[in-house]
Amino acid sequence: MQTPNGQRTSSRRPLARGRGLRRLGSLLLTLSFLTISWNAVRIEGFEPGQILLAVAVAILGLDALGARRTIDIPTAMLVGALLIASAGLLCAVFPVSPSYIGSRFNPISPTTIISGGNLAQLAKFEVALIGVILAVLLLRPTITEARRLTGAWAISALISAAVAASDASGHTNISARLLGFIDSSGRQAGLTEQANHLAVSMAIVVPVLLYWILHGRARTKIVGALALGLVTYGSLLAGSRGGFAGMLFAVAFFVLLTPRLRLPALLFGIPLLAFAACVAVLAFPSVVTTVATDIRLAGNLGAVSDVAHLFSLQQGLLDVQQSPIYGIGFQVINGATEVHLQLLAAGGVLALVGYLVYWFTVLRAWFAARHIDEALATALVTSILTFLFLNFVESQVADTYLYVPAAILVSLAAAAPREVVRKKVAPRRATISPLRASAPRFAHPRSGPSASPIYAS
């Protein structure tokens, strides 16, 4: 192609500024989410998902700086994280008596996870609260990328469940090599550092699998159904009562939040489930007993665990009395087997209020995010609600994999034009697959590809 002056020009369109950095950052963030639940895998003391996340934030930060883009992190989330950080810093400046810390009850068990003091655990917690959301907001993902990130996060848990199944069958011994011990009770941890972590990761990923089954193409539906069976088996292998209950609540939350499933479930689903439960108890009592034993509803393992949990709860109450405003330090963040009590013990009222403000802000984001992709937003908020339910029965709170659904949901909400949220106009539905999806175009006549970065392709 030539200009009027006879000069030759290229017919190719120039690449957008920073596109290469953005693509690299998107790839690294996807790989981070693909490994983010493997907290037993360490490289020089760091989890691979955390390393990839840090590199992705650096690259996407350079891209955003070059393009002079702003980051729309909700102010209330920053306030919540700041309250938690202030509690940890106050603990460092005004520590409780070392003799009290030394006299605390600590269950002696090979599965007891002790990694770092107050500031180290606080830094880990803040990375989970803000680092994951910062990375996703720096990317400003398209709908396709948001679905891909969600799929990568789900596959991370599926791989861990597959490792647990392989270890349980005796074909491999991966978990024992990573942790350095064998759980004599037979509980499996997969690629996580403790069996309860595996159970929690199984529970919170269930809504994404249901999303694949309900909204995916035929092949995706099959993958989702097989994956649902795998995570159910993985939860049984983990032997966590709370985790298994979380799976049931995840299904219930998903049905209640999905309009097309709500009425059929109330009319037919609940009666059929009740009938199936009665048939199972009467016709297959040995199977029911085996399942109850696997998740420690029956047998001696559950009773022993209950005693340890009771002592941990009592110790948490004593910790709160010792320092009710800013706690005794985040080195005890996983110690009370109930997240809200743990936050009170570790960071006092400051930490608990910050945590509640943080999640209230995330849940509010759902009302905006559902106008971008209603089905994906419903799956993500169901994962979040499942995790919040598990806060009452499990101790996991400071790991990065727990905050991925919140990060993607907030990124969807940040992309919603204000007039869309106000008028409640929903986009057209589109079929999806775990790591690939078609991005629907917005239905509102005033909005289009330029209305929000999430529609850029």
C-alpha positions as CSV (number, residue, x, y, z in Angstrom):
1,M,0.0,0.0,0.0
2,Q,1.4,3.5,-1.0
3,T,0.7,7.0,0.1
4,P,0.2,9.9,-2.4
5,N,3.9,10.7,-1.8
6,G,4.9,7.3,-3.0
7,Q,5.9,6.0,0.4
8,R,5.1,2.4,1.3
9,T,3.1,1.7,4.4
10,S,2.1,-1.5,6.2
11,S,-1.4,-2.8,5.8
12,R,-1.3,-4.4,9.2
13,R,-3.0,-2.7,12.1
14,P,-0.6,-1.6,14.8
15,L,-0.7,-3.4,18.0
16,A,-2.4,-1.6,20.9
17,R,0.0,-0.2,23.5
18,G,0.9,-2.7,26.1
19,R,-1.0,-5.6,24.5
20,G,2.0,-7.9,24.8
21,L,2.3,-7.1,28.5
22,R,-1.4,-7.6,29.1
23,R,-1.4,-11.0,27.3
24,L,1.6,-12.2,29.3
25,G,0.0,-10.9,32.6
26,S,-3.3,-12.7,31.7
27,L,-1.4,-15.9,31.0
28,L,0.5,-15.7,34.3
29,L,-2.7,-14.9,36.2
30,T,-4.4,-17.9,34.7
31,L,-1.5,-20.2,35.6
32,S,-1.6,-18.7,39.1
33,F,-5.2,-19.6,39.5
34,L,-4.5,-23.0,38.0
35,T,-2.1,-23.8,41.0
36,I,-3.5,-21.5,43.7
37,S,-5.1,-24.2,45.9
38,W,-1.9,-26.3,46.0
39,N,-0.7,-24.8,49.3
40,A,1.4,-27.9,50.2
41,V,3.6,-27.4,47.1
42,R,6.5,-25.1,47.9
43,I,9.3,-23.5,45.9
44,E,11.9,-22.0,48.3
45,G,9.1,-21.7,50.9
46,F,6.6,-20.1,48.6
47,E,3.5,-21.5,46.9
48,P,3.7,-21.6,43.1
49,G,0.4,-19.8,42.8
50,Q,1.7,-17.0,45.0
51,I,4.9,-16.6,42.9
52,L,2.9,-16.5,39.7
53,L,0.4,-14.0,41.3
54,A,3.2,-11.7,42.3
55,V,4.8,-11.7,38.8
56,A,1.4,-11.2,37.2
57,V,0.7,-8.2,39.4
58,A,4.1,-6.7,38.5
59,I,3.5,-7.1,34.8
60,L,-0.1,-6.0,34.8
61,G,0.9,-3.1,36.9
62,L,3.5,-2.0,34.3
63,D,0.8,-2.4,31.6
64,A,-1.7,-0.3,33.6
65,L,1.0,2.4,34.4
66,G,1.9,2.6,30.7
67,A,-1.8,2.9,29.7
68,R,-2.5,5.3,32.6
69,R,-5.4,3.2,33.7
70,T,-7.0,3.5,37.1
71,I,-7.8,0.6,39.4
72,D,-11.4,0.6,40.8
73,I,-11.0,-1.3,44.1
74,P,-14.1,-0.6,46.3
75,T,-13.1,1.8,49.1
76,A,-14.9,-0.3,51.7
77,M,-12.8,-3.3,50.9
78,L,-9.7,-1.3,51.4
79,V,-11.1,0.0,54.7
80,G,-11.8,-3.6,55.8
81,A,-8.3,-4.7,54.9
82,L,-6.8,-1.6,56.6
83,L,-8.7,-2.4,59.9
84,I,-7.3,-5.9,59.8
85,A,-3.8,-4.6,59.1
86,S,-4.0,-2.1,61.9
87,A,-4.9,-4.8,64.4
88,G,-1.8,-6.8,63.4
89,L,0.4,-3.8,63.7
90,L,-1.0,-2.9,67.1
91,C,-0.2,-6.4,68.2
92,A,3.4,-6.0,67.0
93,V,3.8,-2.7,68.9
94,F,1.9,-3.7,72.0
95,P,2.4,-7.5,72.3
96,V,0.7,-9.6,74.9
97,S,2.8,-11.4,77.5
98,P,5.1,-14.0,76.1
99,S,4.2,-16.2,79.0
100,Y,0.6,-16.2,78.0
101,I,1.4,-17.2,74.4
102,G,3.6,-20.0,75.8
103,S,0.7,-21.3,78.0
104,R,-1.9,-21.5,75.2
105,F,-3.5,-24.8,74.3
106,N,-2.0,-26.2,71.0
107,P,-3.1,-29.6,69.8
108,I,0.0,-31.7,69.1
109,S,-0.7,-33.3,65.8
110,P,1.3,-33.8,62.6
111,T,-1.4,-31.9,60.7
112,T,-1.1,-28.8,62.9
113,I,0.1,-26.0,60.6
114,I,2.4,-23.5,62.2
115,S,4.0,-21.1,59.7
116,G,5.3,-17.7,60.8
117,G,4.5,-15.2,63.5
118,N,2.1,-12.3,63.7
119,L,3.5,-10.1,60.9
120,A,4.1,-13.0,58.6
121,Q,0.6,-14.3,58.9
122,L,-0.8,-10.8,58.6
123,A,1.1,-10.3,55.3
124,K,-0.2,-13.6,54.0
125,F,-3.8,-12.6,55.0
126,E,-3.5,-9.2,53.3
127,V,-2.2,-10.8,50.1
128,A,-5.2,-13.0,50.1
129,L,-7.6,-10.1,50.8
130,I,-6.2,-7.5,48.4
131,G,-3.5,-9.1,46.3
132,V,-5.8,-11.4,44.3
133,I,-8.4,-8.7,43.7
134,L,-5.7,-6.2,42.7
135,A,-4.3,-8.7,40.1
136,V,-7.7,-9.3,38.5
137,L,-8.7,-5.6,38.5
138,L,-5.3,-4.7,36.9
139,L,-6.1,-7.2,34.2
140,R,-9.7,-5.7,33.7
141,P,-10.8,-9.1,32.1
142,T,-13.2,-9.6,29.3
143,I,-16.1,-11.9,29.9
144,T,-14.1,-14.7,28.2
145,E,-11.1,-14.1,30.4
146,A,-13.3,-13.9,33.6
147,R,-14.7,-17.4,32.7
148,R,-11.3,-18.7,31.9
149,L,-9.9,-17.5,35.3
150,T,-12.9,-19.1,37.0
151,G,-12.3,-22.4,35.1
152,A,-8.6,-22.4,36.0
153,W,-9.4,-21.9,39.7
154,A,-11.9,-24.8,39.5
155,I,-9.4,-27.1,37.7
156,S,-6.8,-26.4,40.4
157,A,-9.1,-28.0,43.0
158,L,-10.0,-30.9,40.6
159,I,-6.3,-31.7,40.2
160,S,-5.9,-31.8,43.9
161,A,-8.9,-34.1,44.2
162,A,-7.4,-36.4,41.6
163,V,-4.1,-36.6,43.5
164,A,-6.1,-37.4,46.7
165,A,-7.9,-40.2,44.8
166,S,-4.7,-41.6,43.4
167,D,-3.0,-41.5,46.8
168,A,-6.0,-43.3,48.4
169,S,-5.8,-46.0,45.8
170,G,-2.1,-46.6,46.6
171,H,-0.9,-45.8,43.1
172,T,0.9,-42.7,44.2
173,N,2.2,-41.2,47.5
174,I,2.3,-37.5,46.5
175,S,0.7,-35.9,49.6
176,A,3.0,-37.8,52.0
177,R,6.1,-36.7,50.1
178,L,4.9,-33.1,50.1
179,L,3.9,-33.0,53.8
180,G,6.6,-35.4,55.2
181,F,4.2,-37.6,57.0
182,I,1.3,-40.0,56.5
183,D,-2.1,-39.3,58.2
184,S,-2.7,-42.5,60.2
185,S,-6.5,-41.9,60.1
186,G,-6.5,-42.3,56.3
187,R,-7.7,-38.8,55.5
188,Q,-6.3,-37.4,52.2
189,A,-5.1,-33.9,51.6
190,G,-4.3,-34.0,47.9
191,L,-2.0,-31.1,47.0
192,T,-3.1,-29.1,50.0
193,E,-1.4,-28.8,53.4
194,Q,-4.2,-30.4,55.4
195,A,-7.3,-32.6,54.7
196,N,-9.7,-29.8,55.8
197,H,-8.2,-27.5,53.1
198,L,-9.0,-30.1,50.5
199,A,-12.5,-30.4,51.8
200,V,-13.1,-26.6,51.8
201,S,-11.7,-26.3,48.2
202,M,-14.0,-29.1,47.1
203,A,-17.1,-27.3,48.6
204,I,-16.5,-23.9,47.2
205,V,-15.8,-25.1,43.7
206,V,-19.1,-27.0,43.4
207,P,-21.1,-24.0,42.2
208,V,-18.7,-23.5,39.3
209,L,-19.2,-27.2,38.3
210,L,-23.0,-26.7,38.5
211,Y,-22.6,-23.6,36.3
212,W,-20.8,-25.8,33.7
213,I,-23.5,-28.4,33.8
214,L,-26.4,-25.9,33.6
215,H,-25.0,-23.4,31.1
216,G,-22.3,-25.2,29.2
217,R,-22.2,-26.9,25.8
218,A,-22.8,-30.7,25.7
219,R,-19.1,-31.5,26.2
220,T,-18.9,-29.0,29.0
221,K,-21.9,-30.5,30.7
222,I,-20.2,-34.0,30.6
223,V,-17.0,-32.5,32.1
224,G,-18.9,-30.8,34.8
225,A,-20.8,-33.9,35.8
226,L,-17.6,-36.0,35.9
227,A,-15.9,-33.2,37.9
228,L,-18.8,-33.1,40.4
229,G,-18.4,-36.8,41.0
230,L,-14.6,-36.3,41.5
231,V,-15.0,-33.5,44.1
232,T,-17.6,-35.5,46.0
233,Y,-15.2,-38.4,46.2
234,G,-12.4,-36.0,47.2
235,S,-14.5,-34.6,50.0
236,L,-15.2,-38.1,51.3
237,L,-11.5,-38.8,51.2
238,A,-10.8,-35.6,53.1
239,G,-13.1,-36.8,55.9
240,S,-14.3,-33.4,56.9
241,R,-17.8,-33.1,58.3
242,G,-17.9,-29.3,57.7
243,G,-16.6,-29.7,54.2
244,F,-19.2,-32.2,53.2
245,A,-21.9,-30.1,54.7
246,G,-20.5,-27.2,52.7
247,M,-21.0,-29.1,49.5
248,L,-24.6,-29.7,50.3
249,F,-25.1,-26.0,51.2
250,A,-23.4,-25.0,47.9
251,V,-25.9,-27.0,45.9
252,A,-28.8,-25.5,47.9
253,F,-27.5,-21.9,47.5
254,F,-27.0,-22.4,43.8
255,V,-30.6,-23.7,43.3
256,L,-32.1,-20.9,45.4
257,L,-30.2,-18.2,43.4
258,T,-31.0,-19.7,40.0
259,P,-34.5,-18.8,39.0
260,R,-35.0,-21.6,36.5
261,L,-34.1,-24.2,39.2
262,R,-35.8,-22.7,42.2
263,L,-39.5,-23.7,41.6
264,P,-38.7,-27.2,40.3
265,A,-36.5,-27.9,43.3
266,L,-39.1,-26.9,45.7
267,L,-41.8,-28.9,44.0
268,F,-39.9,-32.0,43.0
269,G,-36.3,-31.8,44.2
270,I,-36.8,-31.8,47.9
271,P,-39.4,-34.6,48.0
272,L,-37.3,-36.8,45.7
273,L,-34.2,-36.2,47.8
274,A,-36.1,-37.1,51.0
275,F,-37.5,-40.3,49.3
276,A,-34.0,-41.2,48.1
277,A,-32.5,-40.7,51.5
278,C,-35.1,-43.0,53.1
279,V,-34.5,-45.7,50.4
280,A,-30.7,-45.4,51.0
281,V,-31.0,-45.8,54.7
282,L,-33.4,-48.8,54.4
283,A,-31.9,-50.6,51.4
284,F,-28.2,-49.8,51.8
285,P,-27.5,-49.3,55.5
286,S,-23.9,-50.5,55.2
287,V,-23.2,-47.8,52.5
288,V,-24.7,-45.1,54.6
289,T,-22.6,-46.3,57.6
290,T,-19.4,-46.2,55.5
291,V,-20.1,-42.7,54.3
292,A,-20.9,-41.5,57.8
293,T,-17.6,-43.0,59.0
294,D,-15.6,-41.5,56.1
295,I,-16.8,-38.0,57.0
296,R,-16.4,-38.7,60.8
297,L,-20.1,-38.5,61.7
298,A,-19.6,-42.0,63.2
299,G,-16.7,-43.7,64.8
300,N,-14.0,-42.6,67.3
301,L,-12.2,-40.2,65.0
302,G,-15.0,-37.7,65.1
303,A,-15.2,-37.9,68.9
304,V,-11.5,-37.3,69.3
305,S,-11.7,-34.3,66.9
306,D,-14.6,-32.9,68.8
307,V,-12.6,-32.8,72.0
308,A,-9.7,-31.0,70.3
309,H,-12.2,-28.5,68.8
310,L,-13.8,-27.8,72.2
311,F,-10.4,-27.0,73.8
312,S,-9.5,-24.8,70.8
313,L,-12.8,-22.9,71.1
314,Q,-12.2,-22.4,74.8
315,Q,-8.7,-21.2,74.1
316,G,-10.1,-18.7,71.6
317,L,-12.4,-17.3,74.2
318,L,-9.5,-16.8,76.6
319,D,-7.5,-15.1,73.8
320,V,-10.4,-12.6,73.3
321,Q,-10.5,-11.8,77.0
322,Q,-6.8,-11.2,77.0
323,S,-6.9,-8.5,74.2
324,P,-10.4,-7.7,72.9
325,I,-9.6,-4.6,70.8
326,Y,-6.7,-5.8,68.7
327,G,-6.2,-9.4,69.6
328,I,-3.0,-11.3,70.5
329,G,-1.5,-11.7,67.0
330,F,-2.2,-13.3,63.7
331,Q,0.0,-16.3,64.5
332,V,-3.2,-17.8,66.0
333,I,-5.4,-17.0,63.0
334,N,-6.1,-20.7,62.4
335,G,-6.4,-21.8,66.0
336,A,-10.0,-21.7,67.1
337,T,-11.8,-23.9,64.4
338,E,-14.3,-21.0,63.9
339,V,-13.3,-18.1,61.8
340,H,-15.1,-15.3,63.6
341,L,-13.7,-16.4,66.9
342,Q,-10.3,-16.7,65.3
343,L,-10.4,-13.2,64.0
344,L,-11.4,-11.9,67.5
345,A,-8.6,-13.9,69.0
346,A,-6.0,-12.8,66.5
347,G,-7.0,-9.2,65.7
348,G,-9.8,-8.4,68.2
349,V,-12.9,-6.3,67.3
350,L,-10.8,-4.4,64.7
351,A,-10.1,-7.5,62.6
352,L,-13.7,-8.9,62.9
353,V,-15.3,-5.6,61.8
354,G,-12.8,-5.2,58.9
355,Y,-13.6,-8.8,57.8
356,L,-17.3,-8.2,57.9
357,V,-17.0,-4.9,56.0
358,Y,-14.9,-6.6,53.4
359,W,-17.4,-9.4,52.7
360,F,-20.4,-7.1,52.8
361,T,-18.8,-5.0,50.1
362,V,-18.1,-8.2,48.0
363,L,-21.7,-9.4,48.3
364,R,-23.0,-6.0,47.3
365,A,-20.9,-6.3,44.1
366,W,-23.1,-9.2,43.0
367,F,-26.0,-6.9,42.3
368,A,-23.9,-5.1,39.7
369,A,-22.0,-8.1,38.4
370,R,-25.1,-10.1,37.5
371,H,-26.0,-7.5,34.8
372,I,-22.7,-8.4,33.0
373,D,-22.9,-12.2,33.2
374,E,-25.8,-13.4,35.4
375,A,-24.9,-17.1,35.3
376,L,-21.2,-16.6,36.2
377,A,-22.0,-14.0,38.9
378,T,-24.5,-16.4,40.4
379,A,-21.9,-19.2,40.5
380,L,-19.3,-16.9,42.0
381,V,-21.6,-15.5,44.7
382,T,-22.7,-19.0,45.6
383,S,-19.0,-20.0,46.1
384,I,-18.6,-17.0,48.4
385,L,-21.8,-17.8,50.4
386,T,-20.5,-21.4,50.8
387,F,-17.2,-20.1,52.1
388,L,-19.0,-17.8,54.5
389,F,-21.1,-20.7,55.7
390,L,-17.9,-22.7,56.2
391,N,-16.5,-19.9,58.4
392,F,-18.7,-21.3,61.2
393,V,-17.4,-24.9,61.0
394,E,-13.9,-24.6,59.5
395,S,-10.7,-22.6,60.3
396,Q,-9.4,-21.7,56.8
397,V,-9.4,-17.9,56.3
398,A,-6.0,-16.6,55.2
399,D,-5.3,-18.6,52.0
400,T,-5.3,-17.0,48.6
401,Y,-7.5,-19.6,46.9
402,L,-10.4,-18.7,49.1
403,Y,-10.6,-15.2,47.6
404,V,-10.5,-15.9,43.9
405,P,-14.4,-15.9,43.4
406,A,-14.5,-12.5,45.2
407,A,-11.9,-11.1,42.9
408,I,-13.6,-12.2,39.7
409,L,-17.0,-11.0,41.0
410,V,-15.7,-7.6,41.9
411,S,-14.1,-7.3,38.5
412,L,-17.4,-8.0,36.8
413,A,-19.1,-5.4,39.1
414,A,-16.5,-2.8,38.2
415,A,-17.2,-3.3,34.5
416,A,-21.0,-2.7,34.9
417,P,-22.0,0.7,33.5
418,R,-23.9,2.7,36.1
419,E,-27.0,3.1,34.0
420,V,-27.2,-0.6,33.5
421,V,-27.2,-1.3,37.2
422,R,-29.8,1.4,37.7
423,K,-32.2,0.1,35.0
424,K,-31.4,-3.6,35.7
425,V,-30.9,-4.5,32.0
426,A,-29.4,-8.0,31.7
427,P,-27.2,-9.3,28.8
428,R,-28.1,-12.1,26.6
429,R,-27.1,-15.6,27.6
430,A,-24.2,-17.3,26.0
431,T,-22.8,-20.9,26.1
432,I,-19.7,-21.5,28.1
433,S,-16.9,-24.0,28.5
434,P,-14.4,-24.3,31.4
435,L,-11.5,-22.4,29.8
436,R,-13.1,-20.9,26.7
437,A,-16.2,-18.9,26.3
438,S,-18.0,-16.6,23.8
439,A,-18.6,-13.1,25.2
440,P,-22.2,-11.9,24.8
441,R,-22.8,-8.4,23.6
442,F,-24.6,-6.0,25.9
443,A,-28.3,-5.6,25.2
444,H,-28.8,-2.0,26.3
445,P,-29.0,0.4,23.3
446,R,-26.8,3.0,25.0
447,S,-24.0,0.6,25.8
448,G,-21.7,-1.3,23.5
449,P,-18.1,-2.5,23.4
450,S,-16.9,0.8,24.5
451,A,-19.1,1.0,27.6
452,S,-16.7,-1.1,29.6
453,P,-13.4,-2.8,29.2
454,I,-15.0,-6.2,30.0
455,Y,-16.5,-6.2,26.5
456,A,-13.2,-5.6,24.7
457,S,-12.2,-8.7,22.7
